[in-house]
Every structure is written in C-alpha cells, then in structure tokens.
C-alpha cells in the first residue's frame, strides 16, 4: 500500500487499495494536463481594440490600434504575469494604479511586446521593453 492510500481514513467497500491508487494517479495526470496542456502551457489570449482593464484570468493580450490597458493593484495578484503585444501600427499604453518599473504609464510601440509581473507591491517589466 502506498503513502497515498494510507492517508484515506476509510475506503469505500469493494475498492482495493490499488484501485484507489490508480484513480488518484489518473486524477493527478488529468490535473497536470489541465494546467500544462498536452502540448505545452495553455494560456488565455484576448484580442483588445479599445480601453481594457486586465482580469486575473488574462494571460496574453493582443492589442489593435491606439489602446490603453489598465492594470489592477499588484498586491491583488502577486506573481501574476501578463504578456501584452501591440499587433497594429499604433501605440498601446499600459496604465498602472501603482508603478510599472517606477513609472505609471508605459507605451508599447507598433509590433512590440512586453511581459510584466506583479511582485506583490508593484509591477515589474521582465522582458521585451526597456525604459
């Protein structure tokens, strides 16, 4: 009997410890696939063409035209990372309620992108842009 099935206080009648072990391993694999996907990490992408406030479920924002993206408080989603890409010939503005690398507004030029992450107190640019 493994450590997993030893922690179950009372097994349902008719199930053997190895059955429980098999079910738990299958569930574990299903959860891994939901998190990482069969072919890699699954991310939420969204096309943006007007002013937009990011949500916790956003991962990658593909921005069209002159657009302003507003970030929430970095303290609300510690560790959250966003990729923001300008896929137009215009400019995207990132507007933060707290600073992004010590400024409150960051502009992304046409065809450029940046990756930002919350450290719990502010947003930090980790790739794709330099102030």
Number of C-alpha atoms within 10 A of each C-alpha: 9 9 8 12 17 12 8 11 7 8 12 9 6 7 9 12 15 12 12 16 17 11 11 14 13 12 12 12 12 14 12 12 15 12 13 13 13 11 7 9 10 13 13 9 14 13 12 19 15 14 14 15 14 15 12 11 11 16 18 18 21 16 28 19 16 17 20 21 22 17 19 18 17 22 15 12 16 15 14 18 20 21 19 24 23 25 20 17 13 15 20 29 18 19 19 20 14 18 18 22 16 11 12 13 17 21 19 19 18 18 14 17 20 18 17 20 20 21 15 14 14 18 28 17 19 14 12 14 15 9 9
